[in-house]
């Protein structure tokens, strides 16, 4: 199995590049999937996915492999984790618990934590090639950072002790665990209310085993993302922002020990330029097109001079004649790549 992670700022065509990469893998005979973590959900439009479908196969004629698309849904991913890893006697109690749904809907960081959980679930389903479309830059790093932070937190002795406290207190009486703990609970109950505190502690006593299991899976998944034999990161940008974006992502990903294999300079104006004898507005438009194209060429050359030694490849992708709103347009974008992933 191979994984490609596309990172970049907003508005550079990152989702289209990710989907085209997965399409190329399907053309090569692989069972490929593109997973988008971008809350804008442009993948739904590009592949014309059915509403409400979290994961579906995209029908493609005359292709040896399979193309699948998946959207990140925090609630559905968390539900799947409960069903897969919860204790049999606790699963339904967790799903029905009044605290449970509020965690998925309102707890900060759940999207980033569930992104890694979703990837782990998809890895287990036997895909040959997974392409990840991350959210814009800052959120992409949160997806990589927060699961490891959570894992370190959940492995701490204090957290493990707290996760088991409520069951113990319910069994032998709260005051038996010490006056300090009793005073703490009393203060928390005064702040939140006894009923709310009891619900939270009850839920946590049921859920802690899933949380601890998540930590182990998160570490395992991030380890896979750090393995250059399995995972390649790709920086996607446009000519005007390519040098700035490439340097930023190369530095940040390198600091986190992730391997960048390719920089894609997307939406470049590199089409052949005609030289007809035009006058008036037509001549002005032609000159404007020429000046933009030349600025793109200059920006691309600057990128090559600055970072070619730091990445395996710099791939230039020309601007398409229309929006990427279906498989035909994605196919035109995929045609601009060399065959993947057999060469890796």
ChimeraX attribute file (.defattr): number of C-alpha atoms within 10 A of each C-alpha:
attribute: neighborCount
match mode: 1-to-1
recipient: residues
	/A:1	15
	/A:2	20
	/A:3	25
	/A:4	23
	/A:5	20
	/A:6	27
	/A:7	27
	/A:8	28
	/A:9	21
	/A:10	14
	/A:11	10
	/A:12	20
	/A:13	19
	/A:14	28
	/A:15	30
	/A:16	24
	/A:17	24
	/A:18	29
	/A:19	30
	/A:20	26
	/A:21	30
	/A:22	31
	/A:23	30
	/A:24	27
	/A:25	28
	/A:26	24
	/A:27	22
	/A:28	18
	/A:29	14
	/A:30	23
	/A:31	21
	/A:32	29
	/A:33	30
	/A:34	27
	/A:35	27
	/A:36	26
	/A:37	26
	/A:38	20
	/A:39	13
	/A:40	10
	/A:41	15
	/A:42	17
	/A:43	25
	/A:44	18
	/A:45	12
	/A:46	20
	/A:47	21
	/A:48	13
	/A:49	19
	/A:50	11
	/A:51	7
	/A:52	7
	/A:53	11
	/A:54	15
	/A:55	17
	/A:56	14
	/A:57	13
	/A:58	16
	/A:59	12
	/A:60	14
	/A:61	6
	/A:62	7
	/A:63	16
	/A:64	14
	/A:65	17
	/A:66	22
	/A:67	26
	/A:68	21
	/A:69	23
	/A:70	21
	/A:71	23
	/A:72	21
	/A:73	17
	/A:74	19
	/A:75	18
	/A:76	14
	/A:77	21
	/A:78	22
	/A:79	17
	/A:80	15
	/A:81	20
	/A:82	21
	/A:83	17
	/A:84	13
	/A:85	14
	/A:86	21
	/A:87	15
	/A:88	11
	/A:89	9
	/A:90	13
	/A:91	19
	/A:92	13
	/A:93	14
	/A:94	22
	/A:95	15
	/A:96	10
	/A:97	16
	/A:98	13
	/A:99	17
	/A:100	19
	/A:101	16
	/A:102	11
	/A:103	13
	/A:104	20
	/A:105	12
	/A:106	9
	/A:107	10
	/A:108	10
	/A:109	15
	/A:110	18
	/A:111	23
	/A:112	23
	/A:113	24
	/A:114	25
	/A:115	25
	/A:116	23
	/A:117	23
	/A:118	23
	/A:119	18
	/A:120	18
	/A:121	17
	/A:122	16
	/A:123	17
	/A:124	8
	/A:125	8
	/A:126	11
	/A:127	18
	/A:128	19
	/A:129	24
	/A:130	26
	/A:131	27
	/A:132	26
	/A:133	26
	/A:134	25
	/A:135	25
	/A:136	19
	/A:137	15
	/A:138	12
	/A:139	18
	/A:140	20
	/A:141	18
	/A:142	16
	/A:143	22
	/A:144	20
	/A:145	15
	/A:146	18
	/A:147	27
	/A:148	18
	/A:149	14
	/A:150	18
	/A:151	19
	/A:152	13
	/A:153	15
	/A:154	20
	/A:155	13
	/A:156	10
	/A:157	9
	/A:158	10
	/A:159	14
	/A:160	15
	/A:161	10
	/A:162	13
	/A:163	22
	/A:164	16
	/A:165	17
	/A:166	20
	/A:167	16
	/A:168	14
	/A:169	14
	/A:170	10
	/A:171	9
	/A:172	10
	/A:173	11
	/A:174	17
	/A:175	12
	/A:176	12
	/A:177	13
	/A:178	9
	/A:179	11
	/A:180	10
	/A:181	14
	/A:182	15
	/A:183	12
	/A:184	11
	/A:185	16
	/A:186	14
	/A:187	13
	/A:188	14
	/A:189	15
	/A:190	11
	/A:191	11
	/A:192	11
	/A:193	12
	/A:194	14
	/A:195	9
	/A:196	14
	/A:197	17
	/A:198	15
	/A:199	14
	/A:200	15
	/A:201	18
	/A:202	18
	/A:203	19
	/A:204	22
	/A:205	17
	/A:206	22
	/A:207	20
	/A:208	18
	/A:209	18
	/A:210	19
	/A:211	20
	/A:212	19
	/A:213	15
	/A:214	23
	/A:215	23
	/A:216	17
	/A:217	18
	/A:218	26
	/A:219	18
	/A:220	13
	/A:221	18
	/A:222	19
	/A:223	12
	/A:224	16
	/A:225	22
	/A:226	17
	/A:227	14
	/A:228	16
	/A:229	13
	/A:230	14
	/A:231	23
	/A:232	21
	/A:233	24
	/A:234	26
	/A:235	24
	/A:236	27
	/A:237	26
	/A:238	25
	/A:239	26
	/A:240	15
	/A:241	15
	/A:242	24
	/A:243	22
	/A:244	12
	/A:245	21
	/A:246	25
	/A:247	15
	/A:248	15
	/A:249	22
	/A:250	22
	/A:251	12
	/A:252	13
	/A:253	16
	/A:254	12
	/A:255	9
	/A:256	13
	/A:257	13
	/A:258	20
	/A:259	19
	/A:260	24
	/A:261	18
	/A:262	20
	/A:263	31
	/A:264	24
	/A:265	27
	/A:266	23
	/A:267	17
	/A:268	22
	/A:269	21
	/A:270	16
	/A:271	10
	/A:272	8
	/A:273	11
	/A:274	8
	/A:275	9
	/A:276	9
	/A:277	7
	/A:278	11
	/A:279	10
	/A:280	7
	/A:281	9
	/A:282	12
	/A:283	14
	/A:284	12
	/A:285	13
	/A:286	16
	/A:287	13
	/A:288	12
	/A:289	14
	/A:290	17
	/A:291	12
	/A:292	14
	/A:293	19
	/A:294	14
	/A:295	16
	/A:296	21
	/A:297	16
	/A:298	14
	/A:299	20
	/A:300	22
	/A:301	13
	/A:302	15
	/A:303	21
	/A:304	16
	/A:305	11
	/A:306	13
	/A:307	17
	/A:308	14
	/A:309	9
	/A:310	13
	/A:311	16
	/A:312	12
	/A:313	16
	/A:314	18
	/A:315	16
	/A:316	19
	/A:317	20
	/A:318	16
	/A:319	16
	/A:320	16
	/A:321	8
	/A:322	7
	/A:323	11
	/A:324	23
	/A:325	16
	/A:326	16
	/A:327	19
	/A:328	12
	/A:329	19
	/A:330	24
	/A:331	17
	/A:332	15
	/A:333	23
	/A:334	24
	/A:335	15
	/A:336	14
	/A:337	16
	/A:338	10
	/A:339	15
	/A:340	16
	/A:341	19
	/A:342	9
	/A:343	6
	/A:344	9
